Every structure is written in structure tokens, then in C-alpha cells.
């Protein structure tokens, strides 16, 4: 059984980023002997676990919006801010 069958990987996500971020991600992937896609997924999973949206090492347990009183402020991206910079007021 392949890992993709265990995790149920049937969905695709695409996003645009700067050349600098892509180079960093590619370097990390190469250092870890992973594909760029695997590296991005690892980062997303780590963020979800660290911010309480996902729990467990092998099984994913996702909280639904009804289980949360409100979305934490750190989970909301300010579209006006540039990467690594605070939004202008």
C-alpha cells in the first residue's frame, strides 16, 4: 500500500510565491530528500499541528469551526502585508 493511499491524498493545491521563497523550499526539499510538494505539505502539517488545527502523529483530527469560539488572529493573513513585514497602518 502506498503512502498516498494511507493518507487519502486525492486533492491538489497550487499557490503562487516569490522566487526567494521557492528557492528556500527547494533547498529544504533537496536537503531532506523530499519532493517540493512533500516539503510544502510537511510545513503545512507542522503549522496546523502547532496552531491546534490538527492533532496526532498518524491520524488527523481536525477541529470544525463550531468547536472554536473564534479564529485566532495569527491564522488570518493580512493581504496588504508583504512577506516578512508588518502591515502598514
Jmol script that loads the backbone (N, CA, C; Angstrom):
load data "model"
ATOM      1  N   UNK A   1       0.849  -1.184   0.000  1.00  0.00           N
ATOM      2  CA  UNK A   1       0.000   0.000   0.000  1.00  0.00           C
ATOM      3  C   UNK A   1       0.888   1.238   0.000  1.00  0.00           C
ATOM      4  N   UNK A   2       0.591   2.181  -0.870  1.00  0.00           N
ATOM      5  CA  UNK A   2       1.385   3.402  -0.972  1.00  0.00           C
ATOM      6  C   UNK A   2       0.960   4.410   0.090  1.00  0.00           C
ATOM      7  N   UNK A   3       1.890   5.292   0.431  1.00  0.00           N
ATOM      8  CA  UNK A   3       1.614   6.331   1.414  1.00  0.00           C
ATOM      9  C   UNK A   3       0.423   7.183   1.004  1.00  0.00           C
ATOM     10  N   UNK A   4       0.279   7.452  -0.305  1.00  0.00           N
ATOM     11  CA  UNK A   4      -0.839   8.279  -0.765  1.00  0.00           C
ATOM     12  C   UNK A   4      -2.181   7.596  -0.511  1.00  0.00           C
ATOM     13  N   UNK A   5      -2.202   6.265  -0.510  1.00  0.00           N
ATOM     14  CA  UNK A   5      -3.441   5.546  -0.219  1.00  0.00           C
ATOM     15  C   UNK A   5      -3.777   5.622   1.263  1.00  0.00           C
ATOM     16  N   UNK A   6      -2.756   5.577   2.110  1.00  0.00           N
ATOM     17  CA  UNK A   6      -2.966   5.645   3.552  1.00  0.00           C
ATOM     18  C   UNK A   6      -3.502   7.019   3.939  1.00  0.00           C
ATOM     19  N   UNK A   7      -2.913   8.058   3.424  1.00  0.00           N
ATOM     20  CA  UNK A   7      -3.288   9.421   3.782  1.00  0.00           C
ATOM     21  C   UNK A   7      -4.469   9.937   2.968  1.00  0.00           C
ATOM     22  N   UNK A   8      -4.889   9.221   1.932  1.00  0.00           N
ATOM     23  CA  UNK A   8      -6.006   9.674   1.121  1.00  0.00           C
ATOM     24  C   UNK A   8      -5.685  10.924   0.325  1.00  0.00           C
ATOM     25  N   UNK A   9      -4.514  10.985  -0.238  1.00  0.00           N
ATOM     26  CA  UNK A   9      -4.097  12.176  -0.978  1.00  0.00           C
ATOM     27  C   UNK A   9      -4.735  12.169  -2.364  1.00  0.00           C
ATOM     28  N   UNK A  10      -5.844  12.855  -2.450  1.00  0.00           N
ATOM     29  CA  UNK A  10      -6.570  12.945  -3.711  1.00  0.00           C
ATOM     30  C   UNK A  10      -6.740  14.380  -4.175  1.00  0.00           C
ATOM     31  N   UNK A  11      -6.355  15.329  -3.356  1.00  0.00           N
ATOM     32  CA  UNK A  11      -6.580  16.742  -3.655  1.00  0.00           C
ATOM     33  C   UNK A  11      -5.287  17.438  -4.052  1.00  0.00           C
ATOM     34  N   UNK A  12      -5.410  18.468  -4.865  1.00  0.00           N
ATOM     35  CA  UNK A  12      -4.277  19.286  -5.276  1.00  0.00           C
ATOM     36  C   UNK A  12      -4.476  20.713  -4.787  1.00  0.00           C
ATOM     37  N   UNK A  13      -3.370  21.340  -4.421  1.00  0.00           N
ATOM     38  CA  UNK A  13      -3.371  22.755  -4.057  1.00  0.00           C
ATOM     39  C   UNK A  13      -2.233  23.409  -4.823  1.00  0.00           C
ATOM     40  N   UNK A  14      -2.505  24.541  -5.406  1.00  0.00           N
ATOM     41  CA  UNK A  14      -1.464  25.301  -6.097  1.00  0.00           C
ATOM     42  C   UNK A  14      -1.457  26.708  -5.519  1.00  0.00           C
ATOM     43  N   UNK A  15      -0.272  27.293  -5.411  1.00  0.00           N
ATOM     44  CA  UNK A  15      -0.193  28.668  -4.949  1.00  0.00           C
ATOM     45  C   UNK A  15       0.996  29.354  -5.594  1.00  0.00           C
ATOM     46  N   UNK A  16       0.916  30.660  -5.658  1.00  0.00           N
ATOM     47  CA  UNK A  16       1.993  31.467  -6.235  1.00  0.00           C
ATOM     48  C   UNK A  16       2.842  31.992  -5.089  1.00  0.00           C
ATOM     49  N   UNK A  17       4.136  32.117  -5.353  1.00  0.00           N
ATOM     50  CA  UNK A  17       5.036  32.640  -4.339  1.00  0.00           C
ATOM     51  C   UNK A  17       6.189  33.370  -5.022  1.00  0.00           C
ATOM     52  N   UNK A  18       7.006  33.994  -4.229  1.00  0.00           N
ATOM     53  CA  UNK A  18       8.156  34.718  -4.776  1.00  0.00           C
ATOM     54  C   UNK A  18       9.271  33.736  -5.139  1.00  0.00           C
ATOM     55  N   UNK A  19      10.170  34.152  -6.024  1.00  0.00           N
ATOM     56  CA  UNK A  19      11.304  33.290  -6.366  1.00  0.00           C
ATOM     57  C   UNK A  19      12.158  32.938  -5.140  1.00  0.00           C
ATOM     58  N   UNK A  20      12.283  33.876  -4.198  1.00  0.00           N
ATOM     59  CA  UNK A  20      13.083  33.631  -3.000  1.00  0.00           C
ATOM     60  C   UNK A  20      12.487  32.516  -2.145  1.00  0.00           C
ATOM     61  N   UNK A  21      11.175  32.552  -1.945  1.00  0.00           N
ATOM     62  CA  UNK A  21      10.511  31.513  -1.146  1.00  0.00           C
ATOM     63  C   UNK A  21      10.628  30.164  -1.844  1.00  0.00           C
ATOM     64  N   UNK A  22      10.453  30.153  -3.151  1.00  0.00           N
ATOM     65  CA  UNK A  22      10.561  28.889  -3.896  1.00  0.00           C
ATOM     66  C   UNK A  22      11.964  28.298  -3.761  1.00  0.00           C
ATOM     67  N   UNK A  23      12.982  29.136  -3.848  1.00  0.00           N
ATOM     68  CA  UNK A  23      14.363  28.651  -3.711  1.00  0.00           C
ATOM     69  C   UNK A  23      14.598  28.049  -2.327  1.00  0.00           C
ATOM     70  N   UNK A  24      14.078  28.697  -1.299  1.00  0.00           N
ATOM     71  CA  UNK A  24      14.221  28.174   0.066  1.00  0.00           C
ATOM     72  C   UNK A  24      13.539  26.821   0.181  1.00  0.00           C
ATOM     73  N   UNK A  25      12.307  26.723  -0.317  1.00  0.00           N
ATOM     74  CA  UNK A  25      11.569  25.466  -0.247  1.00  0.00           C
ATOM     75  C   UNK A  25      12.270  24.354  -1.030  1.00  0.00           C
ATOM     76  N   UNK A  26      12.793  24.695  -2.196  1.00  0.00           N
ATOM     77  CA  UNK A  26      13.516  23.700  -2.998  1.00  0.00           C
ATOM     78  C   UNK A  26      14.776  23.222  -2.277  1.00  0.00           C
ATOM     79  N   UNK A  27      15.493  24.146  -1.634  1.00  0.00           N
ATOM     80  CA  UNK A  27      16.694  23.769  -0.887  1.00  0.00           C
ATOM     81  C   UNK A  27      16.344  22.844   0.276  1.00  0.00           C
ATOM     82  N   UNK A  28      15.295  23.198   1.020  1.00  0.00           N
ATOM     83  CA  UNK A  28      14.861  22.353   2.134  1.00  0.00           C
ATOM     84  C   UNK A  28      14.449  20.966   1.653  1.00  0.00           C
ATOM     85  N   UNK A  29      13.724  20.923   0.544  1.00  0.00           N
ATOM     86  CA  UNK A  29      13.287  19.640  -0.014  1.00  0.00           C
ATOM     87  C   UNK A  29      14.486  18.792  -0.404  1.00  0.00           C
ATOM     88  N   UNK A  30      15.446  19.401  -1.062  1.00  0.00           N
ATOM     89  CA  UNK A  30      16.635  18.673  -1.500  1.00  0.00           C
ATOM     90  C   UNK A  30      17.414  18.142  -0.298  1.00  0.00           C
ATOM     91  N   UNK A  31      17.582  18.969   0.724  1.00  0.00           N
ATOM     92  CA  UNK A  31      18.302  18.556   1.930  1.00  0.00           C
ATOM     93  C   UNK A  31      17.609  17.392   2.633  1.00  0.00           C
ATOM     94  N   UNK A  32      16.285  17.351   2.554  1.00  0.00           N
ATOM     95  CA  UNK A  32      15.522  16.294   3.215  1.00  0.00           C
ATOM     96  C   UNK A  32      15.187  15.125   2.304  1.00  0.00           C
ATOM     97  N   UNK A  33      15.739  15.129   1.083  1.00  0.00           N
ATOM     98  CA  UNK A  33      15.466  14.074   0.096  1.00  0.00           C
ATOM     99  C   UNK A  33      13.965  13.921  -0.139  1.00  0.00           C
ATOM    100  N   UNK A  34      13.286  15.064  -0.252  1.00  0.00           N
ATOM    101  CA  UNK A  34      11.847  15.082  -0.499  1.00  0.00           C
ATOM    102  C   UNK A  34      11.574  15.862  -1.774  1.00  0.00           C
ATOM    103  N   UNK A  35      10.372  15.667  -2.302  1.00  0.00           N
ATOM    104  CA  UNK A  35       9.942  16.495  -3.428  1.00  0.00           C
ATOM    105  C   UNK A  35       9.514  17.855  -2.880  1.00  0.00           C
ATOM    106  N   UNK A  36       9.396  18.822  -3.755  1.00  0.00           N
ATOM    107  CA  UNK A  36       8.936  20.144  -3.351  1.00  0.00           C
ATOM    108  C   UNK A  36       7.529  20.051  -2.745  1.00  0.00           C
ATOM    109  N   UNK A  37       6.695  19.221  -3.356  1.00  0.00           N
ATOM    110  CA  UNK A  37       5.337  19.033  -2.859  1.00  0.00           C
ATOM    111  C   UNK A  37       5.337  18.429  -1.454  1.00  0.00           C
ATOM    112  N   UNK A  38       6.168  17.429  -1.227  1.00  0.00           N
ATOM    113  CA  UNK A  38       6.252  16.811   0.102  1.00  0.00           C
ATOM    114  C   UNK A  38       6.739  17.812   1.139  1.00  0.00           C
ATOM    115  N   UNK A  39       7.712  18.636   0.769  1.00  0.00           N
ATOM    116  CA  UNK A  39       8.236  19.635   1.698  1.00  0.00           C
ATOM    117  C   UNK A  39       7.160  20.643   2.079  1.00  0.00           C
ATOM    118  N   UNK A  40       6.423  21.126   1.092  1.00  0.00           N
ATOM    119  CA  UNK A  40       5.343  22.086   1.366  1.00  0.00           C
ATOM    120  C   UNK A  40       4.293  21.463   2.270  1.00  0.00           C
ATOM    121  N   UNK A  41       3.944  20.213   2.008  1.00  0.00           N
ATOM    122  CA  UNK A  41       2.946  19.542   2.843  1.00  0.00           C
ATOM    123  C   UNK A  41       3.448  19.404   4.278  1.00  0.00           C
ATOM    124  N   UNK A  42       4.728  19.065   4.458  1.00  0.00           N
ATOM    125  CA  UNK A  42       5.287  18.953   5.810  1.00  0.00           C
ATOM    126  C   UNK A  42       5.167  20.264   6.564  1.00  0.00           C
ATOM    127  N   UNK A  43       5.436  21.366   5.885  1.00  0.00           N
ATOM    128  CA  UNK A  43       5.357  22.686   6.518  1.00  0.00           C
ATOM    129  C   UNK A  43       3.909  22.999   6.907  1.00  0.00           C
ATOM    130  N   UNK A  44       2.986  22.705   6.022  1.00  0.00           N
ATOM    131  CA  UNK A  44       1.566  22.962   6.309  1.00  0.00           C
ATOM    132  C   UNK A  44       1.099  22.108   7.484  1.00  0.00           C
ATOM    133  N   UNK A  45       1.435  20.834   7.480  1.00  0.00           N
ATOM    134  CA  UNK A  45       1.034  19.936   8.571  1.00  0.00           C
ATOM    135  C   UNK A  45       1.618  20.419   9.891  1.00  0.00           C
ATOM    136  N   UNK A  46       2.885  20.809   9.892  1.00  0.00           N
ATOM    137  CA  UNK A  46       3.526  21.311  11.106  1.00  0.00           C
ATOM    138  C   UNK A  46       2.797  22.551  11.625  1.00  0.00           C
ATOM    139  N   UNK A  47       2.468  23.477  10.725  1.00  0.00           N
ATOM    140  CA  UNK A  47       1.764  24.697  11.132  1.00  0.00           C
ATOM    141  C   UNK A  47       0.391  24.353  11.719  1.00  0.00           C
ATOM    142  N   UNK A  48      -0.326  23.438  11.053  1.00  0.00           N
ATOM    143  CA  UNK A  48      -1.654  23.057  11.543  1.00  0.00           C
ATOM    144  C   UNK A  48      -1.581  22.435  12.932  1.00  0.00           C
ATOM    145  N   UNK A  49      -0.601  21.572  13.159  1.00  0.00           N
ATOM    146  CA  UNK A  49      -0.438  20.950  14.479  1.00  0.00           C
ATOM    147  C   UNK A  49      -0.060  21.986  15.520  1.00  0.00           C
ATOM    148  N   UNK A  50       0.896  22.860  15.196  1.00  0.00           N
ATOM    149  CA  UNK A  50       1.371  23.864  16.152  1.00  0.00           C
ATOM    150  C   UNK A  50       0.306  24.886  16.530  1.00  0.00           C
ATOM    151  N   UNK A  51      -0.697  25.077  15.679  1.00  0.00           N
ATOM    152  CA  UNK A  51      -1.743  26.060  15.953  1.00  0.00           C
ATOM    153  C   UNK A  51      -3.066  25.421  16.347  1.00  0.00           C
ATOM    154  N   UNK A  52      -3.036  24.126  16.659  1.00  0.00           N
ATOM    155  CA  UNK A  52      -4.199  23.454  17.214  1.00  0.00           C
ATOM    156  C   UNK A  52      -5.285  23.059  16.241  1.00  0.00           C
ATOM    157  N   UNK A  53      -4.998  23.047  14.949  1.00  0.00           N
ATOM    158  CA  UNK A  53      -5.998  22.647  13.971  1.00  0.00           C
ATOM    159  C   UNK A  53      -5.931  21.164  13.656  1.00  0.00           C
ATOM    160  N   UNK A  54      -4.843  20.516  14.022  1.00  0.00           N
ATOM    161  CA  UNK A  54      -4.637  19.112  13.690  1.00  0.00           C
ATOM    162  C   UNK A  54      -3.878  18.482  14.846  1.00  0.00           C
ATOM    163  N   UNK A  55      -4.262  17.281  15.212  1.00  0.00           N
ATOM    164  CA  UNK A  55      -3.597  16.611  16.325  1.00  0.00           C
ATOM    165  C   UNK A  55      -3.235  15.190  15.929  1.00  0.00           C
ATOM    166  N   UNK A  56      -2.285  14.614  16.622  1.00  0.00           N
ATOM    167  CA  UNK A  56      -1.904  13.231  16.398  1.00  0.00           C
ATOM    168  C   UNK A  56      -0.805  13.092  15.381  1.00  0.00           C
ATOM    169  N   UNK A  57       0.023  12.059  15.570  1.00  0.00           N
ATOM    170  CA  UNK A  57       1.128  11.825  14.661  1.00  0.00           C
ATOM    171  C   UNK A  57       0.708  11.055  13.427  1.00  0.00           C
ATOM    172  N   UNK A  58      -0.241  10.142  13.570  1.00  0.00           N
ATOM    173  CA  UNK A  58      -0.610   9.304  12.437  1.00  0.00           C
ATOM    174  C   UNK A  58      -2.010   9.612  11.920  1.00  0.00           C
ATOM    175  N   UNK A  59      -2.913   9.967  12.813  1.00  0.00           N
ATOM    176  CA  UNK A  59      -4.274  10.255  12.388  1.00  0.00           C
ATOM    177  C   UNK A  59      -4.553  11.742  12.529  1.00  0.00           C
ATOM    178  N   UNK A  60      -5.177  12.286  11.536  1.00  0.00           N
ATOM    179  CA  UNK A  60      -5.520  13.703  11.563  1.00  0.00           C
ATOM    180  C   UNK A  60      -6.853  13.896  12.262  1.00  0.00           C
ATOM    181  N   UNK A  61      -6.905  14.812  13.187  1.00  0.00           N
ATOM    182  CA  UNK A  61      -8.147  15.172  13.865  1.00  0.00           C
ATOM    183  C   UNK A  61      -8.314  16.669  13.671  1.00  0.00           C
ATOM    184  N   UNK A  62      -9.256  17.055  12.840  1.00  0.00           N
ATOM    185  CA  UNK A  62      -9.447  18.454  12.527  1.00  0.00           C
ATOM    186  C   UNK A  62     -10.595  19.020  13.351  1.00  0.00           C
ATOM    187  N   UNK A  63     -10.396  20.213  13.854  1.00  0.00           N
ATOM    188  CA  UNK A  63     -11.470  20.891  14.560  1.00  0.00           C
ATOM    189  C   UNK A  63     -12.375  21.564  13.546  1.00  0.00           C
ATOM    190  N   UNK A  64     -13.651  21.545  13.819  1.00  0.00           N
ATOM    191  CA  UNK A  64     -14.593  22.256  12.966  1.00  0.00           C
ATOM    192  C   UNK A  64     -14.765  23.673  13.502  1.00  0.00           C
ATOM    193  N   UNK A  65     -15.206  24.599  12.667  1.00  0.00           N
ATOM    194  CA  UNK A  65     -15.401  25.973  13.149  1.00  0.00           C
ATOM    195  C   UNK A  65     -16.310  26.057  14.368  1.00  0.00           C
ATOM    196  N   UNK A  66     -17.282  25.163  14.497  1.00  0.00           N
ATOM    197  CA  UNK A  66     -18.198  25.219  15.635  1.00  0.00           C
ATOM    198  C   UNK A  66     -17.503  24.853  16.944  1.00  0.00           C
ATOM    199  N   UNK A  67     -16.351  24.190  16.873  1.00  0.00           N
ATOM    200  CA  UNK A  67     -15.612  23.837  18.071  1.00  0.00           C
ATOM    201  C   UNK A  67     -14.719  24.980  18.537  1.00  0.00           C
ATOM    202  N   UNK A  68     -14.620  26.027  17.766  1.00  0.00           N
ATOM    203  CA  UNK A  68     -13.785  27.180  18.085  1.00  0.00           C
ATOM    204  C   UNK A  68     -14.677  28.394  18.292  1.00  0.00           C
ATOM    205  N   UNK A  69     -14.411  29.154  19.340  1.00  0.00           N
ATOM    206  CA  UNK A  69     -15.201  30.353  19.569  1.00  0.00           C
ATOM    207  C   UNK A  69     -14.927  31.387  18.493  1.00  0.00           C
ATOM    208  N   UNK A  70     -13.677  31.545  18.156  1.00  0.00           N
ATOM    209  CA  UNK A  70     -13.321  32.488  17.098  1.00  0.00           C
ATOM    210  C   UNK A  70     -11.991  32.068  16.491  1.00  0.00           C
ATOM    211  N   UNK A  71     -11.736  32.496  15.296  1.00  0.00           N
ATOM    212  CA  UNK A  71     -10.495  32.188  14.605  1.00  0.00           C
ATOM    213  C   UNK A  71      -9.363  32.959  15.271  1.00  0.00           C
ATOM    214  N   UNK A  72      -8.254  32.288  15.607  1.00  0.00           N
ATOM    215  CA  UNK A  72      -7.149  33.023  16.222  1.00  0.00           C
ATOM    216  C   UNK A  72      -6.598  34.073  15.262  1.00  0.00           C
ATOM    217  N   UNK A  73      -6.179  35.205  15.808  1.00  0.00           N
ATOM    218  CA  UNK A  73      -5.716  36.302  14.966  1.00  0.00           C
ATOM    219  C   UNK A  73      -4.500  35.924  14.143  1.00  0.00           C
ATOM    220  N   UNK A  74      -3.651  35.020  14.658  1.00  0.00           N
ATOM    221  CA  UNK A  74      -2.457  34.644  13.910  1.00  0.00           C
ATOM    222  C   UNK A  74      -2.785  33.765  12.710  1.00  0.00           C
ATOM    223  N   UNK A  75      -4.013  33.281  12.604  1.00  0.00           N
ATOM    224  CA  UNK A  75      -4.396  32.414  11.490  1.00  0.00           C
ATOM    225  C   UNK A  75      -4.917  33.222  10.302  1.00  0.00           C
ATOM    226  N   UNK A  76      -5.109  34.517  10.499  1.00  0.00           N
ATOM    227  CA  UNK A  76      -5.655  35.355   9.449  1.00  0.00           C
ATOM    228  C   UNK A  76      -4.516  36.112   8.773  1.00  0.00           C
ATOM    229  N   UNK A  77      -4.456  35.999   7.468  1.00  0.00           N
ATOM    230  CA  UNK A  77      -3.415  36.681   6.702  1.00  0.00           C
ATOM    231  C   UNK A  77      -3.911  38.052   6.285  1.00  0.00           C
ATOM    232  N   UNK A  78      -3.092  39.039   6.510  1.00  0.00           N
ATOM    233  CA  UNK A  78      -3.412  40.387   6.054  1.00  0.00           C
ATOM    234  C   UNK A  78      -2.916  40.520   4.622  1.00  0.00           C
ATOM    235  N   UNK A  79      -3.827  40.557   3.688  1.00  0.00           N
ATOM    236  CA  UNK A  79      -3.472  40.622   2.280  1.00  0.00           C
ATOM    237  C   UNK A  79      -2.652  41.833   1.903  1.00  0.00           C
ATOM    238  N   UNK A  80      -2.685  42.881   2.720  1.00  0.00           N
ATOM    239  CA  UNK A  80      -1.934  44.077   2.414  1.00  0.00           C
ATOM    240  C   UNK A  80      -0.481  44.009   2.857  1.00  0.00           C
ATOM    241  N   UNK A  81      -0.139  43.012   3.676  1.00  0.00           N
ATOM    242  CA  UNK A  81       1.233  42.892   4.175  1.00  0.00           C
ATOM    243  C   UNK A  81       2.079  42.091   3.207  1.00  0.00           C
ATOM    244  N   UNK A  82       3.340  42.467   3.105  1.00  0.00           N
ATOM    245  CA  UNK A  82       4.275  41.693   2.298  1.00  0.00           C
ATOM    246  C   UNK A  82       4.925  40.664   3.190  1.00  0.00           C
ATOM    247  N   UNK A  83       5.423  39.586   2.589  1.00  0.00           N
ATOM    248  CA  UNK A  83       6.077  38.529   3.365  1.00  0.00           C
ATOM    249  C   UNK A  83       7.157  39.104   4.261  1.00  0.00           C
ATOM    250  N   UNK A  84       7.083  38.740   5.556  1.00  0.00           N
ATOM    251  CA  UNK A  84       8.109  39.152   6.495  1.00  0.00           C
ATOM    252  C   UNK A  84       7.986  40.587   6.975  1.00  0.00           C
ATOM    253  N   UNK A  85       6.929  41.266   6.600  1.00  0.00           N
ATOM    254  CA  UNK A  85       6.749  42.666   7.012  1.00  0.00           C
ATOM    255  C   UNK A  85       5.403  42.822   7.695  1.00  0.00           C
ATOM    256  N   UNK A  86       5.352  43.766   8.606  1.00  0.00           N
ATOM    257  CA  UNK A  86       4.097  44.094   9.257  1.00  0.00           C
ATOM    258  C   UNK A  86       3.227  44.896   8.305  1.00  0.00           C
ATOM    259  N   UNK A  87       1.905  44.754   8.389  1.00  0.00           N
ATOM    260  CA  UNK A  87       1.034  45.545   7.514  1.00  0.00           C
ATOM    261  C   UNK A  87       1.136  47.029   7.845  1.00  0.00           C
ATOM    262  N   UNK A  88       0.977  47.826   6.803  1.00  0.00           N
ATOM    263  CA  UNK A  88       1.005  49.280   7.001  1.00  0.00           C
ATOM    264  C   UNK A  88      -0.315  49.718   7.605  1.00  0.00           C
ATOM    265  N   UNK A  89      -0.233  50.723   8.475  1.00  0.00           N
ATOM    266  CA  UNK A  89      -1.476  51.222   9.119  1.00  0.00           C
ATOM    267  C   UNK A  89      -1.899  52.517   8.523  1.00  0.00           C
TER     268      UNK A  89
END
end "model"
wireframe off; spacefill off
backbone 0.3
color backbone group
